[in-house]
Amino acid sequence: RALANQPAILLCDEPTANLDHKTGDEILDILQRLNQERGVTIICATHDHRMMNICDRLMWIRDGAIERIANRNEVEVELASID
């Protein structure tokens, strides 16, 4: 239903919550394809770290306040330096 009117922006609250790993991956794939093929901007609130792999930008919120905003490349460089 949310896609029936071809929205420019899609808001998702925990889109992979309570799903098994395979189904969660399928949802992430659908979201990524919506962005790439239809140009839909997708904003997700999630605790699922797999989402980092498909996002352009990430925002961390703690106690209702924005703690950090970064693009995926910045986060990947930081994570690589930890290894």
C-alpha positions as CSV (number, residue, x, y, z in Angstrom):
1,R,0.0,0.0,0.0
2,A,2.8,2.4,0.9
3,L,4.1,2.2,-2.7
4,A,0.8,2.4,-4.5
5,N,1.1,6.2,-5.2
6,Q,4.8,6.0,-6.1
7,P,6.1,8.1,-3.2
8,A,9.3,10.1,-3.4
9,I,10.1,9.3,0.3
10,L,9.4,6.1,2.2
11,L,9.6,6.1,6.0
12,C,10.3,2.7,7.6
13,D,10.2,1.9,11.3
14,E,12.2,-1.3,12.0
15,P,11.6,-2.8,8.6
16,T,13.4,-6.1,9.5
17,A,12.2,-6.4,13.1
18,N,10.9,-9.8,14.1
19,L,11.9,-11.4,10.8
20,D,14.2,-14.3,10.2
21,H,17.5,-13.5,8.7
22,K,16.6,-14.6,5.1
23,T,13.4,-12.6,5.1
24,G,15.2,-9.6,6.5
25,D,17.7,-9.8,3.7
26,E,14.9,-9.8,1.2
27,I,13.4,-6.7,2.7
28,L,16.8,-4.9,2.6
29,D,17.1,-6.0,-1.1
30,I,13.6,-4.6,-1.9
31,L,14.5,-1.3,-0.2
32,Q,17.8,-1.0,-2.0
33,R,16.1,-1.7,-5.4
34,L,13.4,0.9,-4.7
35,N,16.1,3.4,-4.1
36,Q,18.3,2.5,-7.1
37,E,15.6,1.8,-9.7
38,R,12.8,4.2,-8.7
39,G,14.9,6.9,-7.0
40,V,12.8,6.6,-3.8
41,T,14.5,8.2,-0.8
42,I,14.2,5.8,2.1
43,I,14.5,6.8,5.8
44,C,14.7,3.9,8.3
45,A,14.8,3.7,12.0
46,T,16.4,0.4,12.9
47,H,18.7,-1.5,15.2
48,D,19.6,-3.8,12.4
49,H,23.3,-3.3,11.6
50,R,22.9,-4.9,8.2
51,M,21.2,-1.7,7.1
52,M,24.6,0.0,7.1
53,N,25.6,-2.0,4.0
54,I,22.9,-0.4,1.8
55,C,22.7,3.2,3.3
56,D,24.4,6.3,1.9
57,R,24.2,8.2,5.1
58,L,23.8,7.1,8.7
59,M,22.6,8.9,11.8
60,W,22.9,7.7,15.4
61,I,20.3,9.0,17.9
62,R,20.7,8.6,21.6
63,D,18.1,9.7,24.2
64,G,16.3,11.6,21.5
65,A,19.3,13.7,20.3
66,I,21.4,13.3,17.2
67,E,24.7,11.9,18.3
68,R,26.4,11.6,14.9
69,I,25.8,11.8,11.2
70,A,28.2,10.1,8.7
71,N,28.3,8.7,5.2
72,R,28.9,5.0,4.7
73,N,32.4,5.4,3.4
74,E,33.5,7.2,6.6
75,V,32.1,4.4,8.8
76,E,33.7,1.7,6.6
77,V,37.1,3.4,6.9
78,E,36.7,3.6,10.7
79,L,35.6,0.0,11.0
80,A,38.5,-1.2,8.8
81,S,41.0,0.6,11.0
82,I,39.7,-1.4,14.0
83,D,40.5,-4.7,12.4
